[in-house]
Structure formats: structure tokens, C-alpha cells
Amino acid sequence: MEQQMVSEEEVCEERERGLEAWVIAAWGRHASQRFEAPVEIAGWERRPWVELRPLTHRENLERESLGIVDEYTIGGSFGDEWQVSRRYDMAAMREYEYGHCIVDYLLPETDEEGQIVPRRYDSDNPQEAAWLLDELPSALAAWLDECIDKVNLRGEGERAALARVKKAC
């Protein structure tokens, strides 16, 4: 597996781009940021968009506890036999983020006739986050995930640092 190195300059640029998310985080849990999709859909007056808010510290910890499980086994009379395993449930973490970060959206959906129609966020539907996880096409989901990472300050620099820590364990 090839490891990508991130330069200090790239980390600084990522931090500057993330400044807006820092400001939103300082405003509190009801502040949000709107992202427009980099696509235009024929017949639509507006681009698809999503409005997101960052997770609070407690929510971020809850997200981590849902998706990362460490198990330790120590045996032997001198503790010389041990095993560490880590399991990730990325779907649980993304579903949690969809349920807590999404404030509103206008996204494309294909109807029964095969037409691309706008779908608005349904805040009254407790299954909305699960629906997004199950039904979004991978390219649209990748864009949404990227936006969530930006608003939660999980940029390239932070991901590179986390990858180095994981490899060291």
C-alpha cells in the first residue's frame, strides 16, 4: 500500500481553507455552512447543495465510540502473550454524521419514471440518515462525505497525521 506524503505547505493551505469551519465551530452548534455541488443538472435552476453544521465535541466522541472498537487480550503468566485488534464501522460513523451534521439539503434523486428530481431533507424522518447511506450514488456520497470532513476540520493534513499514527501502532 502506497503512503502519500503531505508537505507542510499543503497542511498550512488546508488549515487556511479550514478557517471558515473554525469560525462556524466558534459560533455554536446551530451555525452551519452551505456547500454547492460541483455539477449542474439540466432543467434545474440551482445546483444541488447541502447545509452542514460541525459535530460538537461530545458528538464527535460518540461517533468515534460507535465506529472504532479496540479489543485487548493479555495472557500468559508474565503477560508475554498479548493481542490487540481494532475494528472500524465506517457506515455507523457516517450514518451518525448524516444524522447530526446535515441541517438541510437539495439533492438529485431519480423518480419512478427515471427523471432526475430534487429531494429535500426531511428532518421529521428518523430514517433519513440511513436512507442517504443506502441510496446515495457513490460519487454523490463521496462529495457529501468530503463536505462533512471539511466542516468537522478533518482535512488532508489531519488525515495524513492520523494515517501515520495508525501505521505506527
Residue frames as a rotation matrix with the C-alpha (Angstrom) as fourth column:
MET 1
0.589 0.808 0.000 0.00
0.808 -0.589 0.000 0.00
0.000 0.000 -1.000 0.00
GLU 2
-0.287 -0.705 0.649 1.46
0.708 -0.612 -0.352 3.34
0.645 0.359 0.675 -1.07
GLN 3
0.131 0.255 -0.958 1.71
0.883 -0.469 -0.004 6.05
-0.450 -0.845 -0.287 1.56
GLN 4
0.373 0.063 0.926 1.04
0.632 -0.748 -0.204 9.59
0.680 0.661 -0.319 0.41
MET 5
-0.416 -0.581 -0.700 3.23
0.893 -0.408 -0.191 12.25
-0.175 -0.704 0.688 1.94
VAL 6
0.683 0.641 0.351 1.73
0.659 -0.747 0.083 15.65
0.315 0.175 -0.933 2.60
SER 7
-0.364 -0.866 0.342 4.03
0.621 -0.499 -0.604 18.65
0.694 -0.007 0.720 2.62
GLU 8
-0.521 0.101 -0.847 4.00
0.744 -0.432 -0.509 21.24
-0.417 -0.896 0.150 5.39
GLU 9
-0.949 0.158 -0.272 2.86
-0.263 -0.874 0.408 23.81
-0.173 0.459 0.871 2.82
GLU 10
-0.542 0.787 -0.295 -0.16
-0.009 0.345 0.938 21.67
0.841 0.511 -0.180 1.89
VAL 11
-0.272 0.415 -0.868 -1.05
0.932 0.338 -0.131 21.29
0.239 -0.845 -0.479 5.57
CYS 12
-0.746 -0.056 -0.664 -0.89
0.334 -0.894 -0.299 25.08
-0.577 -0.444 0.686 6.03
GLU 13
-0.871 0.460 -0.171 -3.07
-0.395 -0.450 0.800 25.66
0.291 0.765 0.574 2.95
GLU 14
-0.349 0.759 -0.550 -5.59
0.453 0.650 0.610 23.11
0.820 -0.036 -0.571 4.25
ARG 15
-0.421 0.152 -0.894 -5.66
0.881 -0.166 -0.443 24.89
-0.216 -0.974 -0.064 7.62
GLU 16
-0.917 0.082 -0.390 -6.32
-0.131 -0.986 0.102 28.24
-0.376 0.145 0.915 5.93
ARG 17
-0.636 0.728 -0.256 -9.21
-0.268 0.103 0.958 26.73
0.724 0.678 0.130 3.96
GLY 18
-0.230 0.528 -0.818 -10.50
0.722 0.656 0.220 25.25
0.653 -0.539 -0.532 7.22
LEU 19
-0.979 -0.191 -0.077 -10.55
0.194 -0.733 -0.653 28.63
0.068 -0.653 0.754 8.94
GLU 20
-0.472 0.872 0.127 -14.18
-0.651 -0.442 0.617 29.13
0.594 0.209 0.777 7.95
ALA 21
0.201 0.525 -0.827 -15.09
0.194 0.806 0.559 25.87
0.960 -0.273 0.060 9.69
TRP 22
-0.618 -0.468 -0.632 -13.24
0.721 -0.016 -0.693 27.06
0.314 -0.884 0.347 12.82
VAL 23
-0.923 0.312 0.226 -15.31
-0.347 -0.927 -0.139 30.23
0.166 -0.207 0.964 12.82
ILE 24
-0.029 0.954 -0.297 -18.51
-0.500 0.244 0.831 28.21
0.866 0.172 0.470 12.40
ALA 25
-0.047 -0.048 -0.998 -17.47
0.616 0.785 -0.067 25.94
0.786 -0.618 -0.007 15.26
ALA 26
-0.909 -0.345 -0.236 -16.94
0.399 -0.550 -0.734 29.01
0.124 -0.761 0.637 17.44
TRP 27
-0.628 0.733 0.261 -20.46
-0.589 -0.667 0.457 30.23
0.509 0.134 0.850 16.67
GLY 28
-0.439 0.460 0.772 -22.02
-0.692 0.375 -0.617 27.17
-0.573 -0.805 0.153 18.26
ARG 29
-0.695 0.080 0.714 -23.93
0.188 0.979 0.073 24.06
-0.694 0.185 -0.696 17.40
HIS 30
0.340 0.916 0.211 -26.65
0.504 0.011 -0.864 25.79
-0.794 0.400 -0.458 15.35
ALA 31
0.176 -0.371 -0.912 -24.26
-0.698 -0.700 0.150 27.60
-0.694 0.610 -0.383 12.98
SER 32
0.469 0.043 0.882 -23.89
0.409 0.875 -0.260 25.95
-0.783 0.482 0.393 9.61
GLN 33
-0.443 -0.624 -0.644 -22.08
-0.466 -0.453 0.760 26.12
-0.766 0.637 -0.090 6.30
ARG 34
0.681 0.723 0.112 -23.60
-0.204 0.335 -0.920 25.59
-0.703 0.604 0.376 2.86
PHE 35
-0.543 -0.829 0.133 -21.77
-0.176 0.267 0.948 23.64
-0.821 0.491 -0.291 0.13
GLU 36
0.514 0.652 -0.557 -22.82
-0.713 -0.035 -0.700 23.61
-0.476 0.757 0.447 -3.53
ALA 37
0.413 -0.314 0.855 -22.13
0.363 0.918 0.161 20.51
-0.835 0.244 0.492 -5.58
PRO 38
-0.392 -0.670 -0.631 -19.69
-0.365 -0.516 0.775 20.99
-0.845 0.534 -0.042 -8.47
VAL 39
-0.789 0.216 0.574 -22.30
0.579 0.574 0.579 19.85
-0.204 0.790 -0.578 -11.01
GLU 40
-0.587 0.710 -0.389 -25.14
-0.705 -0.684 -0.185 21.36
-0.398 0.166 0.902 -12.98
ILE 41
-0.639 0.470 0.609 -28.24
0.449 0.871 -0.201 19.33
-0.624 0.144 -0.768 -13.72
ALA 42
-0.928 0.309 0.207 -30.24
0.077 -0.385 0.920 20.00
0.364 0.869 0.334 -16.86
GLY 43
-0.053 0.998 0.046 -33.60
0.344 -0.025 0.938 21.53
0.937 0.065 -0.342 -16.02
TRP 44
0.304 0.081 -0.949 -32.55
0.952 -0.057 0.300 22.61
-0.030 -0.995 -0.095 -12.54
GLU 45
0.786 0.005 0.618 -32.34
0.115 -0.984 -0.137 26.31
0.607 0.179 -0.774 -11.76
ARG 46
0.530 -0.593 0.606 -29.94
-0.848 -0.383 0.367 25.71
0.014 -0.708 -0.706 -8.88
ARG 47
-0.296 -0.711 -0.637 -27.08
-0.488 0.686 -0.540 23.36
0.821 0.151 -0.550 -8.17
PRO 48
0.572 0.377 -0.729 -27.53
0.392 0.655 0.646 20.60
0.721 -0.655 0.226 -5.62
TRP 49
-0.207 -0.621 0.756 -26.41
-0.495 -0.600 -0.628 21.75
0.844 -0.504 -0.182 -2.18
VAL 50
0.281 0.242 -0.929 -26.09
0.688 0.624 0.371 20.64
0.669 -0.743 0.009 1.40
GLU 51
0.246 -0.168 0.955 -26.07
-0.570 -0.822 0.002 22.69
0.784 -0.544 -0.298 4.59
LEU 52
0.284 -0.283 -0.916 -23.97
0.542 0.836 -0.090 21.23
0.791 -0.471 0.391 7.39
ARG 53
0.684 -0.189 0.705 -23.02
-0.640 -0.618 0.456 22.02
0.350 -0.763 -0.544 10.95
PRO 54
-0.356 -0.878 -0.320 -19.96
-0.501 0.469 -0.727 20.64
0.788 -0.098 -0.607 12.74
LEU 55
0.349 0.363 -0.864 -20.26
0.484 0.719 0.498 17.98
0.802 -0.592 0.075 15.39
THR 56
0.690 -0.168 0.704 -19.91
-0.651 -0.567 0.504 19.11
0.314 -0.806 -0.501 18.96
HIS 57
-0.406 -0.907 0.114 -17.09
-0.857 0.335 -0.392 17.59
0.317 -0.257 -0.913 20.98
ARG 58
-0.296 0.378 0.877 -19.50
-0.570 0.667 -0.480 15.15
-0.766 -0.642 0.018 22.67
GLU 59
0.762 0.637 -0.114 -21.00
-0.446 0.390 -0.805 14.13
-0.468 0.665 0.582 19.33
ASN 60
0.322 -0.728 -0.606 -17.55
-0.795 0.139 -0.590 13.54
0.514 0.671 -0.534 17.88
LEU 61
-0.651 -0.537 0.536 -16.67
-0.753 0.548 -0.365 11.28
-0.097 -0.642 -0.761 20.81
GLU 62
0.130 0.789 0.601 -19.99
-0.449 0.587 -0.673 9.41
-0.884 -0.183 0.430 20.40
ARG 63
0.764 0.097 -0.638 -19.25
-0.645 0.152 -0.749 8.98
0.024 0.984 0.179 16.68
GLU 64
-0.216 -0.942 -0.258 -15.82
-0.842 0.314 -0.439 7.52
0.495 0.122 -0.860 17.46
SER 65
-0.592 -0.010 0.806 -17.24
-0.633 0.625 -0.457 5.15
-0.499 -0.781 -0.377 20.09
LEU 66
0.541 0.831 0.134 -19.78
-0.493 0.442 -0.749 3.83
-0.681 0.338 0.649 17.56
GLY 67
0.903 -0.063 -0.426 -17.25
-0.405 0.209 -0.890 3.21
0.145 0.976 0.163 14.85
ILE 68
-0.026 -0.971 -0.239 -13.94
-0.539 0.215 -0.814 2.28
0.842 0.108 -0.529 16.46
VAL 69
0.909 0.299 0.289 -13.66
-0.409 0.508 0.758 -0.71
0.080 -0.807 0.585 18.76
ASP 70
-0.159 -0.980 -0.122 -10.34
-0.756 0.200 -0.623 -1.74
0.635 -0.007 -0.773 20.32
GLU 71
0.927 0.374 -0.023 -10.03
-0.282 0.736 0.615 -5.16
0.247 -0.564 0.788 21.90
TYR 72
-0.086 -0.978 0.189 -7.09
-0.881 -0.014 -0.474 -6.22
0.466 -0.207 -0.860 24.06
THR 73
0.929 0.256 -0.267 -6.24
-0.117 0.888 0.444 -9.75
0.351 -0.381 0.855 25.18
ILE 74
-0.029 -0.948 0.318 -3.39
-0.884 -0.124 -0.451 -10.32
0.466 -0.294 -0.834 27.62
GLY 75
0.936 0.330 -0.127 -2.44
-0.252 0.875 0.414 -13.82
0.247 -0.355 0.902 28.67
GLY 76
0.181 -0.896 -0.404 0.45
0.283 0.441 -0.852 -15.84
0.942 0.040 0.333 29.99
SER 77
0.512 0.007 -0.859 1.85
0.850 0.144 0.507 -15.85
0.127 -0.990 0.068 33.46
PHE 78
-0.348 -0.701 -0.622 4.14
0.709 -0.631 0.314 -12.90
-0.613 -0.331 0.717 32.75
GLY 79
0.486 0.633 -0.603 1.83
0.040 -0.705 -0.708 -11.03
-0.873 0.320 -0.368 30.39
ASP 80
-0.521 -0.828 -0.206 4.03
-0.229 -0.097 0.969 -12.10
-0.822 0.552 -0.139 27.49
GLU 81
-0.709 0.391 0.587 1.15
0.705 0.417 0.574 -13.12
-0.020 0.821 -0.571 25.23
TRP 82
-0.283 0.646 -0.709 -1.00
0.121 -0.709 -0.694 -10.27
-0.952 -0.282 0.123 24.03
GLN 83
-0.542 0.241 0.805 -3.19
0.839 0.116 0.531 -9.38
0.034 0.964 -0.265 21.13
VAL 84
-0.471 0.412 -0.780 -4.66
-0.031 -0.891 -0.453 -6.07
-0.881 -0.189 0.433 20.04
SER 85
-0.557 0.334 0.761 -7.38
0.831 0.222 0.510 -5.76
0.001 0.916 -0.401 17.45
ARG 86
-0.638 0.369 -0.676 -9.14
-0.152 -0.921 -0.359 -2.69
-0.755 -0.126 0.644 16.14
ARG 87
-0.399 0.604 0.690 -12.40
0.899 0.405 0.166 -2.78
-0.179 0.687 -0.704 14.21
TYR 88
-0.897 0.134 -0.421 -13.86
-0.190 -0.978 0.092 0.11
-0.399 0.162 0.902 12.25
ASP 89
-0.159 0.895 0.417 -17.53
0.893 0.310 -0.325 0.54
-0.420 0.321 -0.849 11.40
MET 90
-0.950 -0.308 -0.053 -17.34
0.247 -0.844 0.477 3.33
-0.192 0.440 0.877 8.84
ALA 91
-0.455 0.854 0.251 -21.03
0.390 -0.062 0.919 3.01
0.800 0.516 -0.305 7.95
ALA 92
0.295 0.564 -0.771 -22.07
0.942 -0.035 0.335 3.61
0.162 -0.825 -0.542 11.58
MET 93
-0.403 -0.516 -0.756 -19.83
0.635 -0.752 0.175 6.67
-0.659 -0.410 0.631 11.80
ARG 94
-0.976 0.053 0.211 -21.14
0.137 -0.603 0.786 8.15
0.169 0.796 0.582 8.51
GLU 95
-0.130 0.991 -0.039 -24.77
0.625 0.112 0.773 7.47
0.770 0.076 -0.634 9.42
TYR 96
0.151 0.105 -0.983 -24.18
0.939 -0.325 0.110 9.24
-0.308 -0.940 -0.147 12.74
GLU 97
-0.762 -0.504 -0.406 -22.65
0.348 -0.848 0.400 12.21
-0.546 0.164 0.822 10.90
TYR 98
-0.753 0.548 0.365 -25.52
0.294 -0.216 0.931 12.35
0.589 0.808 0.002 8.39
GLY 99
0.156 0.895 -0.419 -27.97
0.816 0.122 0.565 12.40
0.556 -0.430 -0.711 11.28
HIS 100
0.351 -0.073 -0.933 -26.15
0.810 -0.477 0.342 15.10
-0.470 -0.876 -0.108 13.25
CYS 101
-0.608 -0.712 -0.350 -24.36
0.424 -0.665 0.615 17.30
-0.671 0.225 0.707 10.71
ILE 102
-0.735 0.337 0.588 -26.97
0.557 -0.194 0.807 17.70
0.386 0.921 -0.045 7.97
VAL 103
-0.716 0.508 -0.478 -29.17
0.017 -0.672 -0.740 20.74
-0.698 -0.538 0.473 8.53
ASP 104
0.496 0.834 -0.242 -30.79
-0.265 -0.120 -0.957 20.80
-0.827 0.539 0.162 5.08
TYR 105
-0.671 -0.723 0.167 -30.14
0.020 0.206 0.978 19.74
-0.742 0.659 -0.124 1.51
LEU 106
0.589 0.683 -0.433 -31.38
-0.568 -0.032 -0.823 19.75
-0.576 0.730 0.369 -2.05
LEU 107
-0.538 -0.799 0.270 -30.02
-0.441 0.539 0.718 16.65
-0.718 0.267 -0.642 -3.79
PRO 108
-0.265 0.429 -0.864 -30.90
-0.931 0.120 0.345 14.84
0.252 0.895 0.367 -7.02
GLU 109
-0.461 0.224 0.858 -32.98
-0.269 0.887 -0.376 11.69
-0.845 -0.404 -0.349 -6.92
THR 110
-0.895 0.200 -0.399 -34.30
-0.350 0.239 0.906 9.53
0.277 0.950 -0.144 -9.73
ASP 111
-0.230 0.897 0.377 -38.07
-0.833 0.019 -0.552 9.03
-0.503 -0.441 0.743 -9.62
GLU 112
0.050 0.356 0.933 -40.13
0.018 0.934 -0.358 6.06
-0.999 0.035 0.040 -10.86
GLU 113
0.934 0.343 0.096 -40.12
0.120 -0.050 -0.991 7.42
-0.335 0.938 -0.088 -14.45
GLY 114
0.283 -0.918 0.279 -36.33
0.955 0.296 0.006 7.78
-0.087 0.265 0.960 -14.45
GLN 115
0.522 -0.049 0.851 -36.43
0.259 -0.942 -0.214 11.58
0.812 0.332 -0.479 -14.22
ILE 116
-0.532 -0.719 -0.447 -33.94
0.740 -0.137 -0.659 13.43
0.412 -0.681 0.605 -12.02
VAL 117
0.471 0.768 0.433 -35.97
0.285 -0.597 0.749 15.30
0.835 -0.229 -0.501 -9.44
PRO 118
-0.384 -0.617 0.687 -34.96
-0.460 -0.517 -0.722 17.37
0.800 -0.593 -0.086 -6.42
ARG 119
0.306 0.405 -0.862 -35.12
0.617 0.605 0.503 15.76
0.725 -0.686 -0.065 -3.00
ARG 120
0.092 -0.203 0.975 -35.27
-0.556 -0.822 -0.119 18.00
0.826 -0.531 -0.189 0.08
TYR 121
-0.854 -0.479 -0.202 -34.12
-0.053 0.468 -0.882 16.98
0.517 -0.743 -0.425 3.52
ASP 122
0.279 0.958 -0.074 -36.88
-0.113 0.109 0.988 15.55
0.954 -0.267 0.139 5.70
SER 123
-0.603 -0.609 0.515 -35.95
-0.518 -0.191 -0.834 16.45
0.606 -0.770 -0.200 9.27
ASP 124
0.096 0.736 0.670 -39.05
-0.988 0.152 -0.025 14.65
-0.120 -0.660 0.742 10.59
ASN 125
0.795 0.158 -0.585 -37.92
-0.349 0.909 -0.229 11.30
0.496 0.387 0.778 9.15
PRO 126
0.585 -0.598 0.548 -35.77
-0.605 0.128 0.786 9.42
-0.540 -0.791 -0.286 11.69
GLN 127
0.474 -0.377 0.796 -34.59
0.476 0.870 0.128 7.13
-0.741 0.318 0.592 8.87
GLU 128
0.974 -0.048 -0.221 -33.28
-0.197 -0.656 -0.728 9.97
-0.110 0.753 -0.649 6.67
ALA 129
0.165 -0.986 0.026 -29.61
-0.912 -0.142 0.384 9.32
-0.375 -0.087 -0.923 7.52
ALA 130
-0.230 -0.195 0.953 -29.99
-0.022 0.981 0.195 5.60
-0.973 0.024 -0.230 6.85
TRP 131
0.761 0.550 0.345 -31.76
0.357 0.089 -0.930 6.38
-0.542 0.831 -0.128 3.55
LEU 132
0.734 -0.551 -0.398 -28.85
-0.672 -0.678 -0.300 8.59
-0.104 0.487 -0.867 2.46
LEU 133
-0.211 -0.872 0.442 -26.34
-0.743 0.437 0.507 5.90
-0.635 -0.222 -0.740 3.34
ASP 134
-0.138 0.242 0.960 -28.32
0.257 0.945 -0.201 3.23
-0.957 0.219 -0.193 1.47
GLU 135
0.591 0.636 0.496 -29.42
0.617 0.040 -0.786 5.20
-0.519 0.771 -0.369 -1.60
LEU 136
0.636 -0.360 -0.682 -26.81
-0.479 -0.878 0.016 7.84
-0.605 0.316 -0.731 -2.49
PRO 137
0.897 -0.443 -0.011 -24.70
0.221 0.468 -0.856 7.01
0.384 0.765 0.518 -5.53
SER 138
0.429 -0.780 -0.455 -21.03
0.885 0.261 0.385 6.67
-0.182 -0.568 0.803 -4.56
ALA 139
-0.421 -0.615 0.667 -19.88
0.729 -0.667 -0.155 9.87
0.540 0.420 0.729 -6.34
LEU 140
0.205 0.590 0.781 -22.54
-0.116 -0.778 0.618 11.97
0.972 -0.217 -0.091 -4.60
ALA 141
0.934 0.108 -0.340 -21.82
0.292 0.314 0.903 10.28
0.205 -0.943 0.261 -1.27
ALA 142
0.047 -0.992 -0.117 -18.07
0.993 0.059 -0.101 10.97
0.107 -0.111 0.988 -1.70
TRP 143
-0.380 -0.111 0.918 -18.81
0.265 -0.964 -0.007 14.68
0.886 0.240 0.396 -2.22
LEU 144
0.630 0.690 0.356 -21.12
-0.200 -0.299 0.933 14.76
0.750 -0.659 -0.050 0.82
ASP 145
0.750 -0.417 -0.514 -18.52
0.660 0.526 0.536 12.95
0.047 -0.741 0.670 2.94
GLU 146
-0.302 -0.885 0.354 -15.86
0.845 -0.420 -0.331 15.45
0.442 0.199 0.875 1.81
CYS 147
-0.062 0.374 0.925 -18.10
-0.115 -0.924 0.366 18.35
0.991 -0.084 0.100 2.87
ILE 148
0.909 0.403 -0.108 -18.72
0.025 0.206 0.978 16.74
0.417 -0.892 0.177 6.27
ASP 149
0.325 -0.876 -0.355 -14.99
0.943 0.329 0.052 16.25
0.071 -0.352 0.933 6.72
LYS 150
-0.409 -0.477 0.778 -14.38
0.489 -0.834 -0.255 19.93
0.770 0.276 0.575 5.88
VAL 151
0.283 0.594 0.753 -16.95
-0.325 -0.679 0.658 21.27
0.902 -0.431 0.001 8.32
ASN 152
0.997 0.058 -0.058 -15.54
0.028 0.422 0.906 18.98
0.077 -0.905 0.419 11.03
LEU 153
0.535 -0.845 0.010 -11.94
-0.841 -0.531 0.103 20.03
-0.082 -0.064 -0.995 10.30
ARG 154
0.365 -0.431 0.825 -10.83
0.066 0.896 0.439 16.65
-0.929 -0.106 0.355 9.06
GLY 155
0.750 -0.135 -0.647 -8.68
-0.631 -0.438 -0.640 17.85
-0.197 0.889 -0.414 6.17
GLU 156
0.732 -0.513 -0.449 -5.79
-0.059 0.609 -0.791 16.27
0.679 0.606 0.415 4.29
GLY 157
-0.237 -0.882 0.407 -3.26
-0.554 -0.221 -0.803 17.30
0.798 -0.415 -0.436 6.91
GLU 158
-0.054 0.308 0.950 -5.29
-0.972 0.200 -0.120 15.83
-0.227 -0.930 0.288 9.75
ARG 159
0.912 0.408 -0.033 -5.92
-0.400 0.871 -0.285 12.61
-0.088 0.273 0.958 7.78
ALA 160
0.407 -0.844 -0.350 -2.21
-0.188 0.298 -0.936 12.26
0.894 0.447 -0.038 6.96
ALA 161
-0.413 -0.544 0.731 -1.28
-0.810 -0.149 -0.568 12.67
0.418 -0.826 -0.379 10.62
LEU 162
0.340 0.623 0.704 -3.90
-0.837 0.542 -0.075 10.08
-0.428 -0.564 0.706 11.65
ALA 163
0.903 -0.036 -0.429 -2.64
-0.250 0.767 -0.590 7.65
0.350 0.640 0.684 8.99
ARG 164
-0.076 -0.997 -0.031 0.92
-0.417 0.060 -0.907 7.96
0.906 -0.056 -0.420 10.35
VAL 165
-0.332 0.008 0.943 -0.29
-0.941 0.068 -0.332 7.26
-0.067 -0.998 -0.015 13.88
LYS 166
0.705 0.675 0.219 -2.31
-0.645 0.738 -0.200 4.22
-0.296 0.000 0.955 12.75
LYS 167
0.675 -0.513 -0.530 0.69
-0.196 0.568 -0.799 2.78
0.711 0.643 0.283 10.88
ALA 168
-0.324 -0.855 0.406 2.89
-0.633 -0.123 -0.764 3.25
0.703 -0.504 -0.502 13.94
CYS 169
0.080 0.438 0.895 0.53
-0.964 0.261 -0.042 1.19
-0.252 -0.860 0.443 16.14
